[in-house]
């Protein structure tokens, strides 16, 4: 009877698929990780995991705390979510920040998140020191832990639990541990938060960007200044603040992700400060700007 039904359905142009078989095919490349807790996160992050595994011969994943200890290229990182695997893929596989130079440089990392980009740049010989800013305490603590896992490798001079902006002030951000990288001033303009089932609110401290950066630049007057900025909507007011104080003209390279309001205003500020740049549109509400002198 079952064979007869299959024949009729097949003649009508339909196909019956076994959902169990589909899942088995989906997870087959990940079977070596199937004993891990939260394996469902690895299934969702399948493409990112496979990309990292292909790129790094020493790539491993182990259970750790509430998530995973991901090891590759001599680094160790504590990862908790699908989004964090996505960021690993962006930074280490796609090389979104793959800037290279022969000049001795320092990096100012605005929006450290869990420390991914700071660790990425720590592997570059031309980077002497890294200065980081991360406003959300939970995220800051995870970044701090990831730096501790990489003692002797990371070049982070300091990591401050503050964000940067146009002035000193307190702000309240929406927050979810599953989407830490989307937390910032843009709030529900971020699709991740507008579609989130539940979020918390966290109070953060923002500091005047020019006041913070001027101290770093003055302490490194013989080095090239590279600024990486991924701060979920604060990039506009930060650049305006740096422009008004004439700090912007002291920066040599800016690697920036913009959100929501486009990049025209950013382009005009960068051109006025003597930068050339390349832009890359990710989607209608975000993109990258790679600016240099």
PEQUI-V973304 format. One record per pair of residues at least 6 apart in sequence whose ideal C-beta (glycine too) atoms are under 8 Angstrom apart, sorted by the first residue. I is the first residue (numbers start at 1). J is the second residue. If there is no record, write none. Layout:
[[I;J] [I;J]]
This chain:
[[6;16] [9;15] [9;16] [26;43] [26;46] [27;34] [27;43] [27;46] [29;46] [29;50] [30;39] [30;42] [30;43] [30;46] [30;49] [30;50] [33;39] [33;42] [33;49] [33;61] [36;42] [36;61] [36;62] [36;63] [36;68] [37;63] [38;66] [38;67] [38;68] [41;67] [41;68] [41;81] [41;82] [41;85] [42;49] [42;61] [42;68] [44;82] [45;82] [45;85] [45;86] [47;89] [48;85] [48;86] [48;88] [48;89] [48;93] [49;61] [49;85] [51;89] [51;93] [52;59] [52;70] [52;72] [52;85] [52;88] [52;89] [52;92] [52;93] [53;59] [55;72] [55;92] [55;93] [56;72] [56;73] [56;92] [58;71] [58;72] [58;73] [58;74] [59;70] [59;71] [59;72] [60;70] [60;71] [60;72] [61;68] [61;69] [61;70] [61;71] [62;68] [62;69] [62;71] [63;69] [64;78] [65;78] [66;80] [67;78] [67;79] [67;80] [67;81] [68;78] [68;79] [68;80] [69;76] [69;77] [69;78] [69;79] [69;149] [70;76] [70;77] [70;78] [70;79] [70;88] [71;77] [72;92] [73;92] [73;123] [74;123] [74;153] [75;119] [75;123] [75;150] [75;153] [76;146] [76;149] [76;150] [77;88] [77;114] [77;115] [77;116] [77;119] [77;146] [77;149] [78;114] [78;142] [78;145] [78;146] [78;149] [79;85] [79;88] [79;114] [80;142] [80;177] [81;177] [81;178] [81;179] [81;180] [82;178] [83;178] [83;179] [83;180] [83;181] [83;182] [83;192] [84;114] [84;116] [84;180] [84;181] [87;113] [87;114] [87;116] [87;181] [88;116] [90;96] [91;97] [91;116] [91;117] [91;120] [92;116] [92;120] [96;288] [97;117] [97;120] [97;121] [97;228] [97;255] [99;226] [99;253] [99;255] [99;290] [99;292] [100;124] [100;126] [101;126] [101;224] [101;253] [102;126] [103;126] [103;223] [103;224] [103;252] [104;126] [104;128] [104;222] [104;223] [104;224] [105;126] [105;127] [105;128] [105;223] [105;224] [105;225] [105;226] [105;252] [105;253] [106;127] [106;128] [106;129] [106;130] [106;131] [106;216] [106;220] [106;223] [106;224] [106;225] [106;226] [107;118] [107;121] [107;127] [107;129] [107;130] [107;131] [107;226] [107;227] [107;228] [108;130] [108;131] [108;132] [108;133] [108;213] [108;216] [108;225] [108;226] [108;227] [108;228] [109;117] [109;118] [109;121] [109;130] [109;131] [109;132] [109;133] [109;228] [110;133] [110;163] [110;164] [110;209] [110;227] [110;228] [110;229] [110;230] [110;231] [110;238] [111;133] [111;134] [111;163] [111;184] [111;228] [111;229] [111;230] [111;231] [111;232] [111;234] [112;118] [112;132] [112;133] [112;134] [112;139] [112;140] [112;143] [112;159] [113;134] [113;139] [113;143] [113;180] [113;181] [113;230] [114;139] [114;142] [114;143] [114;146] [114;180] [115;132] [115;142] [115;143] [115;144] [115;146] [115;147] [115;154] [115;156] [115;159] [116;146] [117;228] [117;230] [118;130] [118;132] [118;143] [118;147] [118;154] [118;156] [118;159] [119;146] [119;147] [119;150] [119;153] [119;154] [121;127] [121;130] [121;155] [121;228] [122;130] [122;150] [122;153] [122;154] [122;155] [122;156] [123;153] [127;155] [127;226] [128;155] [128;220] [128;223] [129;155] [129;156] [129;157] [129;220] [130;154] [130;155] [130;156] [130;157] [131;156] [131;157] [131;158] [131;216] [132;143] [132;156] [132;158] [132;159] [132;160] [133;159] [133;160] [133;162] [133;163] [133;164] [133;207] [133;212] [134;140] [134;143] [134;159] [134;160] [134;161] [134;163] [135;161] [135;162] [135;163] [135;171] [135;173] [135;204] [135;205] [135;206] [136;173] [136;175] [136;180] [136;183] [136;202] [136;204] [137;161] [137;202] [137;204] [138;175] [138;177] [138;180] [138;202] [139;180] [139;183] [140;159] [140;161] [142;180] [143;159] [144;159] [147;154] [147;156] [147;159] [160;207] [160;212] [161;205] [162;204] [162;205] [162;206] [162;207] [162;212] [163;171] [163;184] [163;204] [163;205] [163;206] [163;207] [163;231] [163;234] [164;206] [164;207] [164;208] [164;209] [164;212] [164;213] [164;231] [164;234] [164;238] [165;171] [165;185] [165;206] [165;207] [165;208] [165;209] [165;234] [165;237] [165;238] [165;241] [166;208] [166;209] [166;237] [166;238] [166;240] [166;241] [167;206] [167;208] [167;241] [168;205] [168;206] [168;207] [168;208] [169;206] [170;203] [170;204] [170;205] [170;206] [171;185] [171;203] [171;204] [171;206] [172;201] [172;202] [172;203] [172;204] [173;183] [173;184] [173;185] [173;187] [173;201] [173;202] [173;204] [174;183] [174;187] [174;188] [174;193] [174;196] [174;199] [174;200] [174;201] [175;183] [175;199] [175;200] [175;201] [175;202] [176;183] [176;192] [176;193] [176;196] [176;198] [176;199] [176;200] [178;196] [179;190] [179;192] [179;193] [179;196] [181;230] [181;232] [182;190] [182;192] [182;193] [182;232] [183;193] [183;202] [183;232] [184;190] [184;231] [184;232] [184;233] [184;234] [185;231] [185;232] [185;233] [185;234] [186;232] [186;233] [186;259] [186;260] [187;193] [187;233] [188;194] [189;233] [189;259] [189;260] [189;285] [190;232] [190;259] [191;285] [193;199] [206;234] [208;241] [209;238] [209;241] [209;242] [209;247] [210;241] [210;242] [210;244] [210;245] [210;247] [213;227] [213;242] [213;247] [213;251] [214;245] [214;247] [216;225] [217;225] [217;247] [217;250] [217;251] [224;252] [224;253] [225;250] [225;251] [225;252] [225;253] [226;251] [226;252] [226;253] [226;254] [226;255] [227;251] [227;253] [227;254] [227;255] [227;256] [228;254] [228;255] [228;256] [229;235] [229;238] [229;254] [229;255] [229;256] [229;257] [230;256] [230;257] [231;238] [232;259] [233;259] [233;260] [235;256] [235;257] [235;258] [235;259] [235;266] [236;258] [236;261] [236;265] [236;266] [239;248] [239;266] [239;269] [239;270] [240;269] [242;248] [242;251] [243;269] [243;272] [243;273] [248;269] [248;273] [249;273] [249;274] [251;273] [252;292] [252;293] [253;291] [253;292] [253;293] [254;270] [254;275] [254;277] [254;289] [254;290] [254;291] [254;292] [255;288] [255;289] [255;290] [255;291] [256;266] [256;288] [256;289] [256;290] [256;291] [257;282] [257;286] [257;287] [257;288] [257;289] [258;266] [258;286] [258;287] [258;288] [258;289] [259;285] [259;286] [260;285] [260;286] [263;279] [263;287] [263;289] [266;289] [267;277] [267;279] [267;289] [270;277] [270;289] [270;291] [274;293] [275;291] [275;292] [275;293] [276;291] [276;292] [276;293] [277;289] [277;290] [277;291] [277;292] [278;289] [278;290] [279;287] [279;288] [279;289] [279;290] [280;287] [280;288] [280;289] [280;290] [281;287] [282;288]]
